[in-house]
Amino acid sequence: MYVTRWNPNRDVMSLRAAMDRLLEDSFVRPWSTEENGQRVANLPIDAYSTDNEIVVMAAVPGARPEDVEITVEGETLIIKGEIPETVENVNYLFAERFHGPFSRTLQLNVPVDVEHIEATFENGILTLVLPKAEEVRPKIIKVQAK
């Protein structure tokens, strides 16, 4: 049996290193790498829930509706697509806007009615309205006097 003494300087990441890693993962490298080694952006979204539906909004400027694929499998929502380059065969001075593939997977944790999902695209904003399945919607029962 091999016993080593715990050394907090060696074994614990410093707060500064943790913050550097958090900021780098969030802002410097807002993408993940797929199995084939290709960079895929982690699509930022806004999502909220009402009694009857879940609404997901994502900004995908430059993408066309036909460039976006939406899949619902069980309680998992997958949004993926690609934002094409605006100008090809040039030497950029600055290239700060994102282009390339993007993807986002969400666990909804609520069954949805897949037959009535609506997806709209307006001014670069993708809006998904996912109606909750009837069995999970709140039911109001009125009390009657006799």
Long-range contacts (C-beta under 8 A, 24 or more apart in sequence): 32-103, 38-101, 39-100, 39-101, 40-80, 40-100, 40-101, 40-102, 40-103, 41-98, 41-100, 41-101, 41-102, 41-103, 42-102, 42-103, 42-104, 43-79, 43-80, 43-102, 43-103, 43-104, 45-79, 45-104, 45-106, 47-106, 49-110, 51-132, 51-137, 51-138, 52-131, 52-132, 52-137, 53-129, 53-130, 53-131, 53-132, 54-108, 54-110, 54-112, 54-129, 54-130, 54-132, 55-127, 55-128, 55-129, 55-130, 56-106, 56-127, 56-128, 56-130, 57-125, 57-126, 57-127, 57-128, 58-104, 58-125, 58-126, 59-124, 59-125, 59-126, 60-102, 60-124, 60-125, 60-126, 61-97, 61-124, 62-86, 62-97, 62-99, 62-124, 63-124, 63-126, 65-121, 68-121, 68-126, 70-117, 70-119, 70-128, 72-112, 72-114, 72-117, 72-130, 75-107, 75-108, 75-109, 75-110, 75-111, 75-112, 76-105, 76-106, 76-107, 76-108, 77-105, 77-106, 77-108, 77-128, 77-130, 78-103, 78-104, 78-105, 78-106, 79-103, 79-104, 79-105, 79-106, 79-126, 79-128, 80-104, 110-136, 111-135, 111-136
